Amino acid sequence: MKPLASVIASLSAAACVASHVLVGNARPPILPEQVQLYLEPPAREYQEIAIVDASSRYSFALSGEGKAEVVIRRLKAEAAKLGANGILLQEIADEPLASVDAAVSTEFSSARGNLDLGLSGTGLLLQRFGRGIAVYLESGRSPGR
């Protein structure tokens, strides 16, 4: 029974698409829809809760834009678990996932010589990766906004 449990634990760890490292105090969880994305530090005071990471791995998104949306949704979900109501986005970048190669060839021989035909293709699969700082901003309007 122990080998099965370790296999399940390994698969669960491999399937992680979002993670965090606490740098402050977590708060009670909130809904991901309540998490605001910031491209620049907010004008009002905030508390840093965690560094959050997410990827588009295991999603069905094919376009770069679709993969970025998956990353942002996962960053917000991870921040919401920690009670953060904001994410200060640090980066979203492409990261190689795998290379796919395929080749087909054939050879024809006759009294006049040989004829070799071949076809090959290569593709690089990419996933998006994002990182941000999960933050908590007190309620109220920020100055100048």
Secondary structure, 3 states (H helix, E strand, C coil): CHHHHHHHHHHHHHCCCEEEEECCCCCCCCCHHHCEEECCCCCCCEEEEEEEEEECCCCCCCCHHHHHHHHHHHHHHHHHHCCCCEEEEEEEEEEEEEEEEEEEEEEEEECCEEEEEEEEEEEEEEEEEEEEEEEEECCCCCCCC
